[in-house]
Amino acid sequence: MTTTPSIAEQVAQYRWYHRIDLGDGVFTEPPPLIMESIASIWDFIRAELDQQDLKDARVLDIGCRDALWSLYAEQHGAKEVIGIDNGLSTAARDVVLPHLKSQVQMHEMNVNDLTPETFGPFDVVLFLGVLYHLRYPFWSLQRIVDVMEPGGRLMIESGMLATEAWEDETLLFCPTDESPYEFTSCTFFNRKGLVTTLESMGLECLHAASMEWSQTTPAPSGARVERQFLVFRKVAEGPPIDAVNTYWRGVHGALDIHSCVRKAMEERKSDS
Ligand SMILES: C[S@@+](CC[C@H](N)C(=O)[O-])C[C@H]1O[C@@H](n2cnc3c(N)ncnc32)[C@H](O)[C@@H]1O
């Protein structure tokens, strides 16, 4: 006679990234190296998310891994939660979600393949621990903005360039073989660079916090990285200069971009 394996036995068959409480003393257990390096970042994220209202929100969790933050959103009142990851944790989908009787939906998908038609618009997008892994970050950010409701919020947690002497510049530090983390970590905006980029896509920054003791030793260039958590809101009016946005998206066609931009700049000057 075969017996159904207990939840502890099922969990033991998989490799985990997140530590998730499954009740009765059972947890998904990540390897010690992950716990040592990342558990304090989860505390930082949790403390930041605790300040955000997720009640009745439609939430998209991009790079959801084992669904720790998708479950957090569900437990904090989100009305619907969709998690996507291009390396989907089938263990979370097949073991954790059913065991917790969760309604979270998980899909294997690359952020760069998101369209407004895929899942519809979201009130809240969680983009935690993913931005610094992207090689094509501007396009990914535009994809995200495109799936946000007007007034919707984007919550980003990322490794960020945090060298004080450069804080007034709009910078992207993009190392490859000399990443302060490891090879897959190749995109570190500084705060001004990220805020300016997202403003150009129609968002405004509502909040930014640093996990200062997460700072790396500066590279010979002086580049220093730390974890930050930022919250943005999509402002209904969209990007400041429509014609430039058309050009950046590569859909300007025969539009006389220079006269459009000149006109917009003159209008701006006369407004200020
Ligand atoms: C460092 S983990 C962060 C997991 C979780 N968001 C957190 O903060 O604890 C990064 C996750 O993002 C996923 N990821 C990386 N690039 C992605 C992409 N282009 N599209 C979707 N997911 C991606 C990875 O597969 C991985 O599961």
PDBQT file of the ligand as one rigid body, heavy atoms in Angstrom, charges set to zero:
ROOT
HETATM    1  C1  LIG A 301      17.377  37.098  -6.654  1.00  0.00    +0.000 C 
HETATM    2  S1  LIG A 301      15.883  36.255  -7.079  1.00  0.00    +0.000 S 
HETATM    3  C2  LIG A 301      14.707  37.306  -6.256  1.00  0.00    +0.000 C 
HETATM    4  C3  LIG A 301      13.492  36.535  -5.823  1.00  0.00    +0.000 C 
HETATM    5  C4  LIG A 301      12.427  37.382  -5.093  1.00  0.00    +0.000 C 
HETATM    6  N1  LIG A 301      11.831  38.375  -5.952  1.00  0.00    +0.000 N 
HETATM    7  C5  LIG A 301      12.980  38.032  -3.852  1.00  0.00    +0.000 C 
HETATM    8  O1  LIG A 301      13.189  39.251  -3.837  1.00  0.00    +0.000 OA
HETATM    9  O2  LIG A 301      13.200  37.326  -2.868  1.00  0.00    +0.000 OA
HETATM   10  C6  LIG A 301      15.684  36.748  -8.788  1.00  0.00    +0.000 C 
HETATM   11  C7  LIG A 301      14.554  36.007  -9.502  1.00  0.00    +0.000 C 
HETATM   12  O3  LIG A 301      14.259  36.727 -10.694  1.00  0.00    +0.000 OA
HETATM   13  C8  LIG A 301      14.119  35.820 -11.763  1.00  0.00    +0.000 C 
HETATM   14  N2  LIG A 301      14.439  36.534 -13.013  1.00  0.00    +0.000 N 
HETATM   15  C9  LIG A 301      15.648  36.972 -13.435  1.00  0.00    +0.000 A 
HETATM   16  N3  LIG A 301      15.554  37.574 -14.628  1.00  0.00    +0.000 NA
HETATM   17  C10 LIG A 301      14.236  37.515 -14.971  1.00  0.00    +0.000 A 
HETATM   18  C11 LIG A 301      13.514  37.932 -16.120  1.00  0.00    +0.000 A 
HETATM   19  N4  LIG A 301      14.123  38.542 -17.141  1.00  0.00    +0.000 N 
HETATM   20  N5  LIG A 301      12.169  37.723 -16.148  1.00  0.00    +0.000 NA
HETATM   21  C12 LIG A 301      11.546  37.086 -15.125  1.00  0.00    +0.000 A 
HETATM   22  N6  LIG A 301      12.191  36.655 -14.018  1.00  0.00    +0.000 NA
HETATM   23  C13 LIG A 301      13.520  36.863 -13.943  1.00  0.00    +0.000 A 
HETATM   24  C14 LIG A 301      15.088  34.692 -11.431  1.00  0.00    +0.000 C 
HETATM   25  O4  LIG A 301      14.756  33.499 -12.106  1.00  0.00    +0.000 OA
HETATM   26  C15 LIG A 301      14.948  34.596  -9.909  1.00  0.00    +0.000 C 
HETATM   27  O5  LIG A 301      13.932  33.695  -9.542  1.00  0.00    +0.000 OA
ENDROOT
TORSDOF 0
